[in-house]
Amino acid sequence: MSRVKRAVARNARRKKILKLARGYRGRSKNNLRLAIERVEKGLQYAYRDRRVKKRSFRRLWIQRINAGAREHGLTYSQFMNGLSKAEIDLDRKVLSELATNEPDAFKSLVDQAQAALA
């Protein structure tokens, strides 16, 4: 039976892990056993936080819309209810951009929402 030499595969695996561990502090960047643990944990965080990022951006957009609506005498829920009654379908990302960068356009949306509520 022929002998199996694993040097190429082992070095490739080691290189792959250590490349992912670049930028870590201490032995975690060059000690294979520690690097494997840190890289696995980092990948878990990355997987989780790709979903958390969506939640946190939605919260930020809602806060910006709420601040813009309160400047014109409406709460966030009243404003969104008025928009739905006026059949204006804009997502929260666009609404928050309008509230921060285009206050005149946002004011017209608030006026339409108030008219639909009345």
DSSP file (Angstrom, degrees, kcal/mol; ACC not computed):
  #  RESIDUE AA STRUCTURE BP1 BP2  ACC     N-H-->O    O-->H-N    N-H-->O    O-->H-N    TCO  KAPPA ALPHA  PHI   PSI    X-CA   Y-CA   Z-CA
    1    1 A M              0   0    0      0, 0.0     2,-0.1     0, 0.0     0, 0.0   0.000 360.0 360.0 360.0 137.9    0.0    0.0    0.0
    2    2 A S        -     0   0    0      1,-0.1     2,-0.3     0, 0.0     0, 0.0  -0.388 360.0-110.7 -80.5 154.6    1.3    3.4   -0.9
    3    3 A R        -     0   0    0     -2,-0.1     2,-0.5     1,-0.0    -1,-0.1  -0.632  24.1-139.0 -86.0 138.0    2.2    6.1    1.6
    4    4 A V        -     0   0    0     -2,-0.3     2,-0.5     2,-0.0    -1,-0.0  -0.860  11.5-159.8-100.2 124.7    0.0    9.2    1.7
    5    5 A K        -     0   0    0     -2,-0.5     4,-0.2     1,-0.1     3,-0.2  -0.906   8.7-176.4-104.6 128.2    1.8   12.5    2.2
    6    6 A R     >  +     0   0    0     -2,-0.5     4,-2.8     1,-0.2     5,-0.3   0.252  48.1 110.0-108.4  12.5   -0.4   15.3    3.5
    7    7 A A  H  > S+     0   0    0      1,-0.2     4,-2.7     2,-0.2     5,-0.2   0.904  79.9  47.2 -60.3 -44.8    1.9   18.2    3.5
    8    8 A V  H  > S+     0   0    0      1,-0.2     4,-2.1     2,-0.2    -1,-0.2   0.940 116.5  43.1 -64.6 -47.1    0.3   20.1    0.7
    9    9 A A  H  > S+     0   0    0     -4,-0.2     4,-2.3     2,-0.2    -1,-0.2   0.908 115.4  49.4 -65.5 -42.1   -3.3   19.7    2.0
   10   10 A R  H  X S+     0   0    0     -4,-2.8     4,-2.5     1,-0.2    -2,-0.2   0.919 112.3  47.4 -64.8 -43.7   -2.3   20.5    5.6
   11   11 A N  H  X S+     0   0    0     -4,-2.7     4,-2.7    -5,-0.3    -1,-0.2   0.882 111.4  51.2 -66.1 -36.8   -0.4   23.6    4.6
   12   12 A A  H  X S+     0   0    0     -4,-2.1     4,-2.2    -5,-0.2    -1,-0.2   0.917 111.7  47.1 -65.7 -42.1   -3.3   24.8    2.4
   13   13 A R  H  X S+     0   0    0     -4,-2.3     4,-2.1     2,-0.2    -2,-0.2   0.922 113.7  48.1 -64.5 -43.8   -5.7   24.3    5.3
   14   14 A R  H  X S+     0   0    0     -4,-2.5     4,-2.6     1,-0.2     5,-0.2   0.913 111.8  49.8 -62.1 -43.8   -3.4   26.1    7.7
   15   15 A K  H  X S+     0   0    0     -4,-2.7     4,-2.1     1,-0.2    -1,-0.2   0.893 109.2  52.3 -63.1 -39.9   -2.9   29.0    5.3
   16   16 A K  H  X S+     0   0    0     -4,-2.2     4,-1.6     2,-0.2    -1,-0.2   0.926 112.6  44.1 -63.3 -45.3   -6.6   29.4    4.8
   17   17 A I  H  X S+     0   0    0     -4,-2.1     4,-1.3     1,-0.2    -2,-0.2   0.927 114.6  48.4 -65.9 -45.3   -7.3   29.6    8.5
   18   18 A L  H  < S+     0   0    0     -4,-2.6     4,-0.2     1,-0.2    -1,-0.2   0.815 107.6  55.9 -69.0 -28.7   -4.4   32.0    9.2
   19   19 A K  H >< S+     0   0    0     -4,-2.1     3,-1.1    -5,-0.2    -1,-0.2   0.911 108.8  47.2 -66.3 -40.8   -5.5   34.2    6.3
   20   20 A L  H 3< S+     0   0    0     -4,-1.6    -2,-0.2     1,-0.2    -1,-0.2   0.763 109.4  56.5 -68.5 -24.0   -9.0   34.5    7.9
   21   21 A A  T >< S+     0   0    0     -4,-1.3     3,-1.9     8,-0.1    -1,-0.2   0.388  75.8 127.1 -91.2   3.8   -7.3   35.2   11.3
   22   22 A R  T <   +     0   0    0     -3,-1.1     3,-0.1     1,-0.3    -3,-0.0  -0.357  70.0  29.5 -61.2 139.5   -5.3   38.2   10.1
   23   23 A G  T 3  S+     0   0    0      1,-0.4    -1,-0.3    -2,-0.0     2,-0.1   0.299  88.5 127.0  93.3  -9.5   -5.9   41.3   12.2
   24   24 A Y    <   -     0   0    0     -3,-1.9    -1,-0.4     4,-0.1     2,-0.2  -0.401  60.2-112.4 -75.5 160.9   -6.6   39.3   15.4
   25   25 A R    >   -     0   0    0     -3,-0.1     3,-1.1     3,-0.1    -1,-0.1  -0.634  67.8 -10.4 -96.9 152.3   -4.6   40.1   18.5
   26   26 A G  G >  S-     0   0    0      1,-0.2     3,-1.2    -2,-0.2     4,-0.3  -0.263 124.0 -19.3  69.1-147.5   -2.0   38.0   20.3
   27   27 A R  G >> S+     0   0    0      1,-0.2     4,-2.7     2,-0.2     3,-1.2   0.632 117.3  86.7 -72.1 -12.0   -1.5   34.4   19.4
   28   28 A S  G <4 S+     0   0    0     -3,-1.1    -1,-0.2     1,-0.3    -2,-0.2   0.719  87.6  52.4 -62.2 -19.9   -4.9   34.2   17.8
   29   29 A K  G <4 S+     0   0    0     -3,-1.2    -1,-0.3    -5,-0.1    -2,-0.2   0.695 125.3  18.3 -90.9 -18.2   -3.4   35.4   14.5
   30   30 A N  T <4 S+     0   0    0     -3,-1.2     2,-0.6    -4,-0.3    -2,-0.2   0.474  99.9  87.6-133.8  -2.1   -0.5   32.9   14.3
   31   31 A N     X  -     0   0    0     -4,-2.7     4,-3.1     1,-0.2     5,-0.2  -0.898  66.0-148.9 -99.1 119.1   -1.3   29.9   16.5
   32   32 A L  H  > S+     0   0    0     -2,-0.6     4,-2.6     1,-0.2     5,-0.2   0.884  92.0  50.2 -59.8 -44.2   -3.3   27.5   14.5
   33   33 A R  H  > S+     0   0    0      1,-0.2     4,-1.5     2,-0.2    -1,-0.2   0.929 117.2  40.3 -63.3 -44.7   -5.4   26.0   17.4
   34   34 A L  H  > S+     0   0    0      1,-0.2     4,-2.6     2,-0.2     5,-0.2   0.897 113.5  55.0 -69.2 -38.9   -6.4   29.4   18.7
   35   35 A A  H  X S+     0   0    0     -4,-3.1     4,-2.9    -8,-0.3     5,-0.3   0.896 104.7  53.4 -62.5 -39.7   -6.9   30.8   15.2
   36   36 A I  H  X S+     0   0    0     -4,-2.6     4,-2.4    -5,-0.2    -1,-0.2   0.932 111.3  46.3 -60.2 -45.2   -9.3   28.0   14.4
   37   37 A E  H  X S+     0   0    0     -4,-1.5     4,-2.2    -5,-0.2    -2,-0.2   0.933 115.5  44.9 -62.8 -46.2  -11.4   28.8   17.5
   38   38 A R  H  X S+     0   0    0     -4,-2.6     4,-2.6     2,-0.2    -2,-0.2   0.895 113.4  49.7 -67.7 -39.6  -11.4   32.6   16.8
   39   39 A V  H  X S+     0   0    0     -4,-2.9     4,-2.4    -5,-0.2    -1,-0.2   0.917 110.9  49.6 -66.1 -42.6  -12.2   32.2   13.1
   40   40 A E  H  X S+     0   0    0     -4,-2.4     4,-1.7    -5,-0.3    -2,-0.2   0.925 113.4  46.3 -61.6 -43.4  -15.1   29.8   13.8
   41   41 A K  H  X S+     0   0    0     -4,-2.2     4,-2.4     1,-0.2    -2,-0.2   0.903 111.5  52.4 -65.4 -40.3  -16.5   32.2   16.4
   42   42 A G  H  X S+     0   0    0     -4,-2.6     4,-2.4     1,-0.2    -2,-0.2   0.887 108.0  50.6 -62.7 -38.9  -16.0   35.2   14.0
   43   43 A L  H  X S+     0   0    0     -4,-2.4     4,-2.2     2,-0.2    -1,-0.2   0.850 108.4  53.0 -68.1 -33.1  -17.9   33.4   11.3
   44   44 A Q  H  X S+     0   0    0     -4,-1.7     4,-2.5     2,-0.2    -2,-0.2   0.930 110.4  47.2 -64.9 -44.4  -20.7   32.7   13.7
   45   45 A Y  H  X S+     0   0    0     -4,-2.4     4,-3.1     1,-0.2    -2,-0.2   0.909 111.0  52.0 -61.9 -41.4  -20.9   36.4   14.6
   46   46 A A  H  X S+     0   0    0     -4,-2.4     4,-1.3     2,-0.2    -1,-0.2   0.918 110.4  47.8 -63.0 -42.9  -20.8   37.3   10.9
   47   47 A Y  H  X S+     0   0    0     -4,-2.2     4,-0.6     1,-0.2     3,-0.3   0.932 116.6  43.4 -61.9 -46.5  -23.7   35.0   10.1
   48   48 A R  H >X S+     0   0    0     -4,-2.5     4,-1.6     1,-0.2     3,-1.1   0.924 112.5  51.5 -65.3 -44.5  -25.8   36.3   13.0
   49   49 A D  H 3X S+     0   0    0     -4,-3.1     4,-2.2     1,-0.3    -1,-0.2   0.656  93.7  70.3 -77.5 -14.1  -25.0   39.9   12.4
   50   50 A R  H 3X S+     0   0    0     -4,-1.3     4,-0.6    -3,-0.3    -1,-0.3   0.841 108.9  38.8 -64.6 -30.0  -26.0   39.9    8.8
   51   51 A R  H <X S+     0   0    0     -3,-1.1     4,-1.4    -4,-0.6     3,-0.3   0.852 113.2  54.1 -83.8 -38.0  -29.5   39.5   10.1
   52   52 A V  H  X S+     0   0    0     -4,-1.6     4,-2.6     1,-0.2     5,-0.2   0.852 101.2  61.8 -64.0 -34.0  -29.1   41.9   13.0
   53   53 A K  H  X S+     0   0    0     -4,-2.2     4,-2.3     1,-0.2    -1,-0.2   0.893 101.2  51.6 -60.0 -40.5  -27.9   44.6   10.6
   54   54 A K  H  X S+     0   0    0     -4,-0.6     4,-1.9    -3,-0.3    -1,-0.2   0.903 111.4  47.9 -63.2 -40.9  -31.3   44.5    8.8
   55   55 A R  H  X S+     0   0    0     -4,-1.4     4,-2.2     2,-0.2    -2,-0.2   0.921 111.6  48.6 -65.7 -43.4  -33.1   44.9   12.1
   56   56 A S  H  X S+     0   0    0     -4,-2.6     4,-2.1     1,-0.2    -2,-0.2   0.871 110.3  50.8 -70.3 -34.7  -30.9   47.8   13.3
   57   57 A F  H  X S+     0   0    0     -4,-2.3     4,-2.6    -5,-0.2    -1,-0.2   0.905 109.0  51.9 -66.6 -38.9  -31.3   49.7   10.0
   58   58 A R  H  X S+     0   0    0     -4,-1.9     4,-2.3     1,-0.2    -2,-0.2   0.915 109.5  49.9 -62.0 -41.8  -35.0   49.3   10.2
   59   59 A R  H  X S+     0   0    0     -4,-2.2     4,-2.2     1,-0.2    -1,-0.2   0.908 110.7  50.0 -61.5 -41.7  -35.0   50.7   13.7
   60   60 A L  H  X S+     0   0    0     -4,-2.1     4,-2.2     2,-0.2    -2,-0.2   0.920 110.3  49.6 -62.8 -44.2  -32.9   53.7   12.6
   61   61 A W  H  X S+     0   0    0     -4,-2.6     4,-2.5     1,-0.2    -1,-0.2   0.911 110.2  50.7 -61.5 -42.3  -35.2   54.4    9.7
   62   62 A I  H  X S+     0   0    0     -4,-2.3     4,-2.6     1,-0.2    -1,-0.2   0.898 109.1  51.3 -63.9 -40.4  -38.3   54.3   12.0
   63   63 A Q  H  X S+     0   0    0     -4,-2.2     4,-2.3     2,-0.2    -1,-0.2   0.911 111.3  47.6 -62.5 -41.8  -36.6   56.7   14.4
   64   64 A R  H  X S+     0   0    0     -4,-2.2     4,-2.3     2,-0.2    -2,-0.2   0.909 113.0  47.7 -66.5 -41.6  -35.8   59.2   11.6
   65   65 A I  H  X S+     0   0    0     -4,-2.5     4,-2.7     2,-0.2     5,-0.2   0.918 111.7  51.2 -64.1 -42.5  -39.3   59.0   10.2
   66   66 A N  H  X S+     0   0    0     -4,-2.6     4,-2.5     1,-0.2    -2,-0.2   0.909 110.1  48.9 -61.3 -43.5  -40.8   59.5   13.7
   67   67 A A  H  X S+     0   0    0     -4,-2.3     4,-1.2     1,-0.2    -1,-0.2   0.915 113.4  46.9 -63.8 -41.8  -38.6   62.6   14.2
   68   68 A G  H  X S+     0   0    0     -4,-2.3     4,-0.5     1,-0.2    -2,-0.2   0.887 113.3  48.2 -66.9 -38.1  -39.6   64.0   10.9
   69   69 A A  H ><>S+     0   0    0     -4,-2.7     5,-2.2     1,-0.2     3,-1.1   0.885 107.4  55.2 -70.3 -38.1  -43.3   63.3   11.5
   70   70 A R  H ><5S+     0   0    0     -4,-2.5     3,-1.2     1,-0.3    -1,-0.2   0.784  97.2  64.4 -67.7 -25.8  -43.2   64.8   15.0
   71   71 A E  H 3<5S+     0   0    0     -4,-1.2    -1,-0.3     1,-0.2    -2,-0.2   0.790 108.4  42.3 -63.1 -25.1  -41.9   68.1   13.6
   72   72 A H  T <<5S-     0   0    0     -3,-1.1    -1,-0.2    -4,-0.5    -2,-0.2   0.196 127.7 -95.6-109.3  14.6  -45.2   68.4   11.7
   73   73 A G  T < 5S+     0   0    0     -3,-1.2     2,-0.3     1,-0.3    -3,-0.2   0.684  87.7 107.9  87.2  19.1  -47.4   67.3   14.6
   74   74 A L      < -     0   0    0     -5,-2.2    -1,-0.3    -8,-0.1    -2,-0.2  -0.932  60.1-130.3-124.2 151.7  -47.9   63.6   13.9
   75   75 A T     >  -     0   0    0     -2,-0.3     4,-2.5    -3,-0.1     5,-0.2  -0.484  34.3-104.5 -87.3 170.8  -46.6   60.5   15.5
   76   76 A Y  H  > S+     0   0    0      1,-0.2     4,-2.7     2,-0.2     5,-0.2   0.926 120.7  47.6 -60.7 -45.5  -44.9   57.7   13.6
   77   77 A S  H  > S+     0   0    0      1,-0.2     4,-2.3     2,-0.2    -1,-0.2   0.895 112.8  48.4 -68.1 -38.3  -47.9   55.4   13.8
   78   78 A Q  H  > S+     0   0    0      2,-0.2     4,-2.6     1,-0.2    -1,-0.2   0.916 112.5  49.7 -64.4 -41.8  -50.4   58.1   12.8
   79   79 A F  H  X S+     0   0    0     -4,-2.5     4,-2.3     2,-0.2    -2,-0.2   0.933 112.7  45.2 -63.1 -46.9  -48.1   59.1    9.9
   80   80 A M  H  X S+     0   0    0     -4,-2.7     4,-2.2     2,-0.2    -1,-0.2   0.878 112.9  51.4 -66.8 -36.8  -47.8   55.5    8.6
   81   81 A N  H  X S+     0   0    0     -4,-2.3     4,-2.2    -5,-0.2    -1,-0.2   0.914 110.4  49.2 -64.5 -42.5  -51.6   54.9    9.0
   82   82 A G  H  X S+     0   0    0     -4,-2.6     4,-2.0     1,-0.2    -2,-0.2   0.891 109.7  51.6 -64.1 -39.4  -52.3   58.1    7.0
   83   83 A L  H  <>S+     0   0    0     -4,-2.3     5,-2.8     2,-0.2     4,-0.3   0.909 110.3  48.3 -63.8 -41.0  -49.9   57.0    4.3
   84   84 A S  H ><5S+     0   0    0     -4,-2.2     3,-0.8     1,-0.2    -1,-0.2   0.886 111.9  48.9 -68.7 -35.9  -51.6   53.6    4.0
   85   85 A K  H 3<5S+     0   0    0     -4,-2.2    -1,-0.2     1,-0.2    -2,-0.2   0.840 110.9  50.3 -69.8 -31.6  -55.0   55.2    3.9
   86   86 A A  T 3<5S-     0   0    0     -4,-2.0    -1,-0.2    -5,-0.2    -2,-0.2   0.452 114.5-123.1 -82.1  -0.1  -53.7   57.6    1.2
   87   87 A E  T < 5 +     0   0    0     -3,-0.8     2,-0.7    -4,-0.3    -3,-0.2   0.883  58.2 151.7  58.2  43.0  -52.4   54.5   -0.7
   88   88 A I      < -     0   0    0     -5,-2.8     2,-0.9    -6,-0.1    -1,-0.2  -0.927  28.6-163.6-103.2 114.8  -48.9   55.8   -0.7
   89   89 A D        +     0   0    0     -2,-0.7     2,-0.4    -3,-0.1    -5,-0.0  -0.776  28.7 143.4-106.1  89.6  -46.5   52.9   -0.8
   90   90 A L        -     0   0    0     -2,-0.9    -2,-0.1     3,-0.0     2,-0.0  -0.985  44.9-124.4-122.4 137.4  -43.0   54.0    0.1
   91   91 A D     >  -     0   0    0     -2,-0.4     4,-2.3     1,-0.1     3,-0.2  -0.307  27.5-106.2 -78.0 167.6  -40.7   51.8    2.2
   92   92 A R  H  > S+     0   0    0      1,-0.2     4,-2.4     2,-0.2     5,-0.2   0.808 116.5  59.1 -65.6 -31.1  -39.1   53.0    5.4
   93   93 A K  H  > S+     0   0    0      2,-0.2     4,-1.9     1,-0.2    -1,-0.2   0.943 109.8  42.4 -62.7 -46.9  -35.7   53.5    3.9
   94   94 A V  H  > S+     0   0    0      1,-0.2     4,-2.5     2,-0.2    -2,-0.2   0.910 113.6  52.7 -66.5 -42.4  -37.0   56.0    1.3
   95   95 A L  H  X S+     0   0    0     -4,-2.3     4,-2.4     1,-0.2    -1,-0.2   0.896 109.3  48.9 -61.8 -39.7  -39.1   57.7    3.9
   96   96 A S  H  X S+     0   0    0     -4,-2.4     4,-1.9     2,-0.2     5,-0.2   0.879 109.9  51.6 -69.3 -35.6  -36.2   58.2    6.2
   97   97 A E  H  X>S+     0   0    0     -4,-1.9     4,-2.9    -5,-0.2     5,-0.6   0.915 111.8  47.3 -64.0 -41.5  -34.0   59.5    3.3
   98   98 A L  H  X5S+     0   0    0     -4,-2.5     4,-1.5     1,-0.2     8,-0.4   0.908 110.4  52.5 -64.3 -41.2  -36.8   62.0    2.5
   99   99 A A  H  <5S+     0   0    0     -4,-2.4    -1,-0.2    -5,-0.2    -2,-0.2   0.863 119.6  33.6 -64.5 -35.6  -37.1   63.0    6.2
  100  100 A T  H  <5S+     0   0    0     -4,-1.9    -2,-0.2    -5,-0.1    -1,-0.2   0.880 133.3  22.8 -88.9 -39.1  -33.4   63.7    6.5
  101  101 A N  H  <5S+     0   0    0     -4,-2.9    -3,-0.2    -5,-0.2    -2,-0.2   0.737 127.2  37.4-104.2 -25.8  -32.4   65.1    3.1
  102  102 A E     X< +     0   0    0     -4,-1.5     4,-2.1    -5,-0.6    -1,-0.2  -0.640  58.6 165.7-128.5  74.0  -35.6   66.4    1.5
  103  103 A P  H  > S+     0   0    0      0, 0.0     4,-2.1     0, 0.0    -1,-0.1   0.810  76.8  55.6 -63.6 -28.6  -37.8   68.0    4.2
  104  104 A D  H  > S+     0   0    0      2,-0.2     4,-1.7     1,-0.2     5,-0.1   0.926 109.3  45.5 -69.5 -42.9  -40.1   69.8    1.7
  105  105 A A  H  > S+     0   0    0      1,-0.2     4,-1.6     2,-0.2    -1,-0.2   0.889 113.3  51.0 -65.0 -38.4  -41.0   66.5    0.0
  106  106 A F  H  X S+     0   0    0     -4,-2.1     4,-2.4    -8,-0.4    -1,-0.2   0.882 106.0  55.8 -66.5 -37.0  -41.5   64.9    3.4
  107  107 A K  H  X S+     0   0    0     -4,-2.1     4,-2.4     1,-0.2    -1,-0.2   0.891 105.2  51.8 -61.4 -39.3  -43.7   67.8    4.4
  108  108 A S  H  X S+     0   0    0     -4,-1.7     4,-2.1     2,-0.2    -1,-0.2   0.876 109.3  50.4 -66.3 -35.2  -46.0   67.1    1.4
  109  109 A L  H  X S+     0   0    0     -4,-1.6     4,-2.4     2,-0.2    -2,-0.2   0.908 109.5  50.8 -66.0 -41.0  -46.2   63.5    2.4
  110  110 A V  H  X S+     0   0    0     -4,-2.4     4,-2.6     2,-0.2    -2,-0.2   0.912 109.3  51.4 -61.7 -42.2  -47.2   64.5    5.9
  111  111 A D  H  X S+     0   0    0     -4,-2.4     4,-2.3     1,-0.2    -1,-0.2   0.911 110.4  48.1 -61.6 -42.8  -49.9   66.8    4.5
  112  112 A Q  H  X S+     0   0    0     -4,-2.1     4,-2.0     2,-0.2    -1,-0.2   0.886 111.6  50.5 -65.0 -38.0  -51.3   64.0    2.4
  113  113 A A  H  X S+     0   0    0     -4,-2.4     4,-1.7     2,-0.2    -2,-0.2   0.912 110.6  48.8 -65.7 -41.5  -51.2   61.6    5.4
  114  114 A Q  H  X S+     0   0    0     -4,-2.6     4,-1.7     1,-0.2    -2,-0.2   0.894 110.3  51.6 -65.8 -38.6  -53.1   64.2    7.5
  115  115 A A  H  < S+     0   0    0     -4,-2.3    -1,-0.2     1,-0.2    -2,-0.2   0.879 109.7  49.5 -65.0 -36.5  -55.7   64.7    4.8
  116  116 A A  H  < S+     0   0    0     -4,-2.0    -1,-0.2     1,-0.2    -2,-0.2   0.826 110.7  50.4 -71.3 -30.8  -56.3   61.0    4.5
  117  117 A L  H  <        0   0    0     -4,-1.7    -1,-0.2     1,-0.2    -2,-0.2   0.815 360.0 360.0 -74.6 -30.0  -56.7   60.8    8.3
  118  118 A A     <        0   0    0     -4,-1.7    -1,-0.2    -5,-0.1    -2,-0.2   0.495 360.0 360.0 -75.0 360.0  -59.2   63.6    8.5
